[in-house]
Amino acid sequence: MKKVIYIIMTILGLVGFLSLYVIVCLVQEEEFAGLKYVIMIIGYLSVILFGGGFLMLLTKKKEVNEDAKR
């Protein structure tokens, strides 16, 4: 069950990061400057989600490999 949550975290993080990149590239006018910073903060949070989910998946994989060796 936890593995599914980590996979969802990773996917959400990737989607958030890609949408951040696209929106920041598209929004270059001065009138959207405040919106740009809000989107950047959301993007950074999604990167943290991605990193956390991906690291947890790697850790779980190591635990499975160590259990298989025993």
C-alpha positions as a printed Julia matrix, in Angstrom:
70×3 Matrix{Float64}:
  0.0     0.0     0.0
  2.82    2.4     0.86
  4.49    1.66   -2.45
  1.36    2.82   -4.29
  1.38    6.07   -2.31
  5.05    6.65   -3.15
  4.39    6.0    -6.85
  1.49    8.48   -6.78
  3.73   11.04   -5.03
  6.37   10.58   -7.71
  3.89   10.96  -10.57
  2.26   14.04   -9.01
  5.68   15.58   -8.49
  6.67   15.01  -12.11
  3.4    16.42  -13.43
  3.7    19.45  -11.16
  7.28   20.09  -12.21
  6.49   19.82  -15.92
  3.46   22.1   -15.57
  5.61   24.58  -13.64
  8.16   24.62  -16.44
  5.54   25.11  -19.16
  3.6    27.82  -17.32
  6.7    29.81  -16.34
  7.87   29.73  -19.95
  4.44   30.86  -21.18
  3.84   33.54  -18.54
  6.45   36.18  -19.29
  4.34   39.33  -19.2
  4.68   41.73  -16.27
  0.98   41.68  -15.34
  1.26   37.99  -14.38
  4.37   38.45  -12.22
  2.55   37.6    -8.96
  0.99   34.52  -10.51
  4.42   33.42  -11.69
  5.77   33.35   -8.12
  2.76   31.4    -6.85
  3.28   28.85   -9.61
  6.99   28.63   -8.78
  6.21   27.89   -5.12
  3.75   25.16   -6.15
  6.41   23.8    -8.5
  9.01   23.63   -5.74
  6.54   21.78   -3.52
  5.89   19.3    -6.33
  9.64   18.76   -6.73
  9.84   17.97   -3.02
  6.95   15.51   -3.45
  8.74   13.89   -6.38
 12.02   13.66   -4.49
 10.35   12.21   -1.41
  8.36    9.65   -3.34
 11.31    8.61   -5.48
 13.67    8.26   -2.51
 11.1     6.21   -0.62
 10.72    3.9    -3.63
 14.5     3.43   -3.78
 14.66    2.72   -0.05
 11.86    0.15   -0.27
 13.63   -1.53   -3.18
 16.82   -1.85   -1.11
 14.87   -3.35    1.79
 13.33   -5.95   -0.51
 16.76   -6.85   -1.92
 18.22   -7.2     1.58
 15.31   -9.38    2.69
 15.77  -11.59   -0.37
 19.46  -12.11    0.49
 18.59  -13.39    3.97
